[in-house]
Amino acid sequence: MHHILTLLSCLTLLTGCSASKVVQSWADPNLPKPKKLMVFGVTSEEGVRREYEDLLSQALSTRGLDAIPSYNVLQVKGEVDKEKVIAAVHKAGVDGVFITRLVTVTTRVDAVPQSGPVQTYPFSAASSYWPTYYVESYRLVEHDLAYIESNVYATPSSALLMSIMTQTIDPNYSDRQIRDLVAAIVEELGKKGFLSEP
């Protein structure tokens, strides 16, 4: 449990996304899949945590994997008490925990092409007989990229069963973005054989 508790003690900001995609994933093919998970959204925003844990738990349960939100049995405000975490996991009778946390946020600059009309008048600005030319230019657009890690651990061994890294473009707290993140995670879990077919 030590590795799990270390992650839980580092509260960071969990965000959703308007465009989420899985950029890396790994699953241990030799370890048994969990039958019941406790879902942790590691965040300092309690409302975001509860919505994320509810949505992911519901989505996993719909696909045949029993899952419960951690906030039902563990109230986290400020520093995480390790003994309380151990007690909550034991009380829930789960054989796995699902922990999602923000790893880092970077900035990407994209050059977006744009065209505009330019009409040239070699001799007189009043002339209307000269053609119009379209000149392509670029404008720079900045995007925040949030990298969010989701790990599945077996309990009580703390063995890592699966890891998913997602990339979120321009993250914020919206309901739509949290749902998009959950959908990306659930799809990847299905691909790795953790879930039944929809």
WOLINCOR-V896624 format. One line per field, one symbol per residue. ss: DSSP state (2 for helix, 1 for strand, 0 for the rest). psi: psi as a letter, one per 30 degrees, with the letter a starting at -180 (. if undefined). burial: + if it has 16 or more other ideal C-beta (glycine too) atoms within 10 Angstrom, else -. Layout:
# WOLINCOR-V896624
ss: ???
psi: ???
burial: ???
This chain:
# WOLINCOR-V896624
ss: 022222220000000000111111111000000001111110000222222222222222220001111222000000000222222222220001111111111111111111111110000000000001111111111111111111111100000111111111100000222222222222222220000000
psi: feeeeeeffikakklalfjklkfklkkjffkkklfkkkkkjjlfjeeeeeeeeeeeeeeeeeggjkkkkffffjjjjbkkjeeeeeeeeeefhlglkjkklkelklkkkkjjkkkkkjkkjeekffkgfklkkkkklkkkkkkkjkjkkkkkkkkgfgkkekkkklkkkikagleeeeeeeeeeeeeeeeeggfllk.
burial: +--++-++--+-+++++--+----+-+-----++-++++++++----++++++++++-++--+-+-+++++-++-+---+----+--++--+-+++++++++------------------------------------------+++++++++++----+++-+++++--+-----++++++-+++-++--+-++---
